[in-house]
Amino acid sequence: QSEFREFFKWTRTMSGSILVTGNLGYIGSELVKSLTKKYNVVGVDANYFDNPIVKNDYNIKQYTFDIRNIDYEKIFSENKIRFIIHLANISNDPMGEIDSSFTKNINLDASYKLFCNADKYKVDYFINYSSCSVYGFNPNIEYMDESCPTNPLSEYAKCKILFEEKIKSFRKSKIKYI
């Protein structure tokens, strides 16, 4: 809770841009519509699912990169990125199970590279969207929340947990992580 209060306090005086990875996806496209009303938004998406509404109807600087091959120098030198909202993932369990190494390469390895570059370029905030799938299924628990034990059943959910653990172990960073 305190991280979110601090973040919203910071956004009132924010200068710079918000980088949204996966901005053309299901959640990203809705998020961008809201963010562009108040902030400078930079989008990075592989454009697997062409979303012309977001690209054409909202004030956004769009880059087409697969998250595994982002040109960090270009994006960070052309834009004053202060904040990252990370959504780019192989996002559903059936797709993630087709090739677990592909899912791990994107959802864990490339995500961690993004976080390391965020640190290198002195980004202030990094929000990583997690998933309720990290809790899996437990027939003994009627209502699950963040205090429940994790029980990832898919490669997607496993990568979500591993990525969070890697970020938490990245001690030298000054990035505020949510």
C-alpha angles and dihedrals in degrees: 000000000000091000091056093047090051091047094051091046089052094049091061090067099027122144120186132035140302115231113210116192114203090021094154094055129095098279097026095057092054092044092051092053089059098040096050090063090071111009143051104255128199116191129204118187137149087227094228088148107039109224108185093172093067095039096047107029103044132062099251135137104228128203123186108216134138104236089241091061107036116155095227094178091056096046097044096042093049096045134038096234110193099158137034128199106192116207104139108118143121086267114194131059099238092051091045093054095055091079115002094191090055090050092048091047092056104029098041114016099037091040090054091048088054090052092048090051090048087057092046092052093044100244112181102213135025120188114190115194109223128188140237086232088081086077095055116185129322116171091198094062118072098187123026127203137157092288092064121099115262119247108175112195100180138050088247092057093043091053091050091056094043092050092052090049092051092051092049090053092051094096102169094064122106091196115123104233127203 
